[in-house]
Amino acid sequence: MTALKKYARLETTGLWLPRPGEQRREVVVSFGEASLVLSDLATGLALTHWSLAALQRRNPGEKVAVYSPGPEDDAELIEISEPAMIEAIETVRSAITRRRPRRGRLRFITTGVVAAGVLLAGIFWLPDALVAHTTRVVPFVKRQQIGTTLLKEMTRFTGAPCASREGLAALDRLTTRLFGSGTVQVVILREGLAEGGSANLPGRFLLVDHRLIENYDTPEVLAGHLLAEKLRTDLSDPLARVLKGSGLTPTVTLLATGDLPAGTLRKQAAEQLQAPPVSLTDEELLAEFSRAQVSVTAYALSLDPTATATRGLIEKDPVPPARARALMPDAEWLALQNVCSR
C-alpha cells in the first residue's frame, strides 16, 4: 500500500494502557507490516502489534488521539499526541477503508470463497493437514487477536482478570526473569480454571489460577506452572488446538478471510478452559527448569504432595532448593499475592 510505504520510517511515543487498572506506559509507536507496532522505550523490543485494518479511533476530532486494536476493544488503548503520526494513521486507515469491497459484494465473495474452500479441503486435504497449513500462514498479529477475543469471551466464566497495579508490576518482573521481556503475557484468573490449574491461548497468553499465588508462601510454584505452560505452547501450537476443536468450516473461513466466526470463538472460550493439559515428560520439564535456573521441587510437590508421581523430577532437580536463588524480593511477592484484591 502506497500510503503505508510513505510512513514506514515515521515513529513517535505514546501512552499505552495494556489493561484497565494498569499504569499507563510510554512506548514507541511505529508502522510495521500492515500493523501499528508498540515497542518498549528502553529496549526497542516489540510489545504488541495492532492490525491497521482493525484499528479504531475512540475520540475522533480530539487533539490527542486515542486508538484501540479493534471495534469492540475498549480495554487496551494507546494515546498519541504527535500530529504527524495521527495524520499518518488516519491517512492509512482511510486508504484501507477505500480498498475494502462493498458490504454486499464482500459477503458474496466471502461466501463463495469459503464454500469453494470447504469443498476443496474435503476433497484434497485431511483435517490435520488443513490445520497444519493454516497455523503456518496465520501471522502472530492475528494469533494475538484470536487470543484476546478468546480471553474476553472467557470472562463470562472467569470474571475479569486480576489486575491490581502493584501485583501486575511484580508479575511482569517475574515473567521477565523467567522468559525475557515481552515474550509472553500472563493473565491471572479468579475462577474457571481447575484449582491450581493453568492454560494457554494463541498469541502467547498464559493463564493461571489465582490459587497458585495465594495458597503458597513462595513464588516457585507459580514460576513452575508458568514454565510448564510456556513449554506446552512451544511443543503444541495453541492455535492448532483451537482449530481442531472448531472443525473444518471455521478453519477454512480463517484461511480464506483472516477471521474465525464469532460463534466459534464463543464456543471455544468455554472448551479451552476445560481442555486437558498437554502431557510433558520429565526430561522436557527438567531441561526447561534448568534453562530458567528454577528449582523444580516446589512445582513437583504442587502436582503431588506425596511426591509419588513426581519423584523423578525431585531427584533430578537441576537447581536443588538449598542452592536456588530467590526469584523475587519478599515485598514483590507480597504485592503479587494481592493481585486479585481489586
C-alpha positions, 0 to 999 in steps of 0.5 A: 500500500502506497500510503503505508510505504510513505510512513514506514520510517515515521515513529513517535511515543505514546501512552499505552494502557495494556489493561484497565487498572494498569499504569499507563506506559510510554512506548514507541509507536511505529508502522510495521507490516500492515500493523501499528507496532508498540515497542518498549522505550528502553529496549526497542523490543516489540510489545504488541502489534495492532492490525491497521485494518482493525484499528479504531479511533475512540475520540475522533476530532480530539487533539490527542488521539486515542486508538484501540486494536479493534471495534469492540476493544475498549480495554487496551488503548494507546494515546498519541499526541504527535500530529504527524503520526495521527495524520499518518494513521488516519491517512492509512486507515482511510486508504484501507477503508477505500480498498475494502469491497462493498458490504454486499459484494464482500459477503458474496465473495466471502461466501463463495470463497469459503464454500469453494474452500470447504469443498476443496479441503474435503476433497484434497486435504485431511483435517490435520493437514488443513490445520497444519497449513493454516497455523503456518500462514496465520501471522502472530498479529492475528494469533494475538487477536484470536487470543484476546477475543478468546480471553474476553469471551472467557470472562463470562466464566472467569470474571475479569482478570486480576489486575491490581497495579502493584501485583501486575508490576511484580508479575511482569518482573517475574515473567521477565526473569523467567522468559525475557521481556515481552515474550509472553503475557500472563493473565491471572484468573479468579475462577474457571480454571481447575484449582491450581490449574493453568492454560494457554491461548494463541498469541502467547497468553498464559493463564493461571489460577489465582490459587497458585499465588495465594495458597503458597508462601513462595513464588516457585510454584507459580514460576513452575506452572508458568514454565510448564505452560510456556513449554506446552505452547512451544511443543503444541501450537495453541492455535492448532488446538483451537482449530481442531476443536472448531472443525473444518468450516471455521478453519477454512473461513480463517484461511480464506478471510483472516477471521474465525466466526464469532460463534466459534470463538464463543464456543471455544472460550468455554472448551479451552478452559476445560481442555486437558493439559498437554502431557510433558515428560520429565526430561522436557520439564527438567531441561526447561527448569534448568534453562530458567535456573528454577528449582523444580521441587516446589512445582513437583510437590504442587502436582503431588504432595506425596511426591509419588508421581513426581519423584523423578523430577525431585531427584533430578532437580537441576537447581536443588532448593538449598542452592536456588536463588530467590526469584523475587524480593519478599515485598514483590511477592507480597504485592503479587499475592494481592493481585486479585484484591481489586 
